[in-house]
Amino acid sequence: MHADLFDRYQTRGSPIHNLEPRVKLVVTVLFILSNVLLPDGAWLGFGLSFSFVLLISVLARLGPGYAVRRSFVALPFALAAISAVFAQPGEAIETVKLGSWTLVVTEAGLIRFASIVLRSWLSVQMAILLTATTQFPDLAHAFRHLRVPRVLVAIISFMYRYLFILSDEALRLLRAREARSARIPESKKSPPTLWKAKVTGNMVGQLFLRSYERSDRVYSAMLARGYSGHLLTLNPHTMHMKDWGMGMLAVTMLICLQIIARI
């Protein structure tokens, strides 16, 4: 099974990796909430939040650019807030005409849009660091210890695990198709679109049937190995003094960030 397709965990011997998963999860949620609470245009606050992310990345021995490089993939989704440029009332900067429509770009709208993009970008970076320093079974246990509904934790756990099964079955189907598709090396003519659509439809149907049958076998194997509704890990999941100390330090830093951003 190609287990590295979705698993972004990076094995390191860092203080962040050894931290209790509950602390990392709570700090991540509080960091995202802190970004949401920052006022529009609080550039100092956004800069301090970015410094917080860089500090966590360095302590995790991932390098300062690890989360930054991987977070740009989320920026296109933040463009959904582009309407804020025209919707916010304020001093007009530019007028854009689209046919019979006249859109006015305001200074307040630009500030609101830039703030939304920065909030999204920083929050994604912190989530990337969480998944890079915490294995998924430990995250599932953190959800359970934090009193997240057991059914929801089970759904998330199964969804994550069956993604690997789906990807594995899809790769097998692609490999089988390549093995059964003869092609003349000198020929540049591609197969007809209708034929490709038919083959793709057959592959989707086969993927559904294979995944359904295999999921039943996997669940039976889990029951035979003692599965009782939650995942087990070798991590004892015990809060130590260093975990409490690191958690309180991170919360204190986030509170100071909010205070400084409003001065």
N, C-alpha and C positions, 0 to 999 in steps of 0.2 A: 504494500500500500504506500502511496506517495504522501506520507504524513506531513511533508513540509509545504504543501500547497497553501494551507490556511494557518498553520501554526507559526506565529511570529515570535515565539519565546527565544531569547538569546541567553545561552548558558554562560553565566559569569559568577565569580565569587565576590560579589560586591555587597556593601551594607544594604543597598536597596533590594537586591535579590533575596537577602536573608531576612528581610523585614516581614512581619506578620501580614498575610494577605488582607486581613480586615483593615489594617491601618492604611495600606496602599489604596484600597478601594474607597475608604471614607475620605482620604485626602484628595483623591482624584475627583470625587463628587463635589467636595467643598471648593476645590480649585475652579471647577466649571461654574459652580454657583457664584463664586467670587467674580469671575469674568462677567457673568450676567448682570451682577449688581453694580459694576463699574459704570459711572456716568459716560454718556457719549462725549468723545473728545478728551477723555482722561488719558492722555498719551503717556504721562509718567506712570500711571497705574498699569497700562498695557506693557510698558517697558519693564517694570518690576516683575510682572507676571512672566514675561519672556525670560528674564533673568532667573526666575524660580525654576522654569522648565530646563534651562541650561544647567543649573546647579544639580537638579535631579539626574539629568542625563550624564553629567560628569561623575557623580557619585556612583551611578550604576555601571560605570566603566564602558559606556556605549559610545562615548565621544560627543562633543557638543553639537555636531551636525546630524546625529542619527535621526532624531524625531523631526528635525527641520526638513530634511530631504524627503521624508515620507509623508509629510503633512500637506504638501502642495496639491496632492490629488484631491483634497477636499475643497480647494478654493473655487473650482467651477460651480459647486453646489451653492456657495455663498453668493454667487451672482444672481440668485433668485431674489435677493433683496435690492436689486438695482432700482426698483420702483421708488425706493426711499429717496433717491436723488431728486425726483420730481415731486414727490408727495409731501415733503416737509415744507411748511411755510417759512419764509425767511428772505434774506437779501438775495436778489437774483444775480447770478453770475453769468449765465449763458442761456440763450434761447434756441431750442432745437425745433425745427419744423418738419413734421412727418405728414405730408399731404395736407389734409384739412386740420390736422392736429398741431397744436403748439404746446411744447413742453418746456417748462422753465426749470433750469438747474439752479438750486439754491445752495447757499453756503451751509445751512443747517442740514440739508439733505446729503451733501457730500460727507459731512462729519458723521452723520448717522450711518451712512453706508460703509465708510471706512471703519467705524467702530464695530459694526456687525461682522465684517470680514475678519478683523483682528480677533474678536471673541471666538469665532468659529475656528480660526487657524490655531490659536493657542489651546483651545479645548481639545482639538484633535491631536495635537502634539502630546498632551498629557495622557490621553487615552492610549496613544501608541506606546508611550513609556510604560503604562500599566501592563499592557499585553506582552511587552518585550521583557519585563522583569518578573512576571507571575505566570506560572503554568495554569492551564485552564481548570484542571481539577481543584487546584487551590482557590481559584476564583469562585468556583461553584460552592465550595465549602464556606468561603467568606460570605456569599449571599445567604447561605443557610444560617450561619451564625448571627447574621444581622437581621434575622427574622423576615427575610423575603419569603413570600408564600412558597411552600414546598412544591406545589404543582408547577409554578412558574420556573423554579430552579430546574426541575426535571425536564420541562419542555426545552429550556435553553441548552441543557446538557445534551439531550438527545439530538437536537438540531445541529449542534456543533459536531458531535461525533458522526452523525450520518452524512454530513457534508463530505467527509473523507471517503465514505463508501460510495456516494454518488460520483465524486470525481474519479475514484478508482475504476468504477464500472464504465464511465464515459471514456476513459483512456483505453480501456480494453476494447471497447467498441471501435474507437478510432484506429487502434492497431489492427484489429481484424479487418476493417474496411481497407486499410492500406495493403494488407497481405493478400486480399482478394481482388484488388483493382489493378489489372494489367495496363501498362501504359508504354507506348513507344517513345523512347528517349528523344528521337528527333522531331516528334510531333508536338506542335504548339497549340493544337486545337483543343479547347476545353470541352468537357461533356455538356450536353444540353441542360438548360436551366431546369426544365421539367423533370429530367432524370435526377438531377441533384436534389431537387425538392422532395422527390419520392424517396430517395435514399435517406435523406435527413429525417423525414417523417417516420420511416421504419426504424431508424436508430433511436428516435425519441420514444417510440412505443416499446422497443426492446429495453431501453434504459429504465423505463417505468416498471416493466415486469421483473427485470433482474433485480432492481433495487427493492421492490416489494418482497420478493422471495428471500433475498439475502437479509433484509432487515428482520424477517421472522426468524431466520437461523441465528442471527446475532443476538436477538432478544432471548431466544431459548438458551444460547450459550451463557448469557449473562445470568439468567436464573439458575442455571446449573452451577455457576460459580459463586452463588450466594448473594446476588443482587436483591436488595430489599427496598429500593426506592430512592436511594441516594448513593453517590459515588464515594469510594474509599480511597484515601491516599496515605502515603508513608509519613506525611507531615503531621505532627501531633496537634498543630493548631492551638498552641498555648501562648497567651500573651505574657511576655516578659517585661521587665522594667525598661529595657532599651526600646521595646516597641511602644510602650506608653510614652517614654521620653521623646522619641522621634515624632510620634503623632502629635503630642502637645506642642513641640517646636514648630512643626509644619502649620498647625492651626494658628499659633501665635504669629507666624510670619504672614499668613493670609490676612489676619485681622489688622496687622500693622500696614499691610499693603492697602487695605481699604481706607484706613485713616489717612495715610500719606496722599492717596489719590484725591482726597476731598479737601486737602489743605489749600 
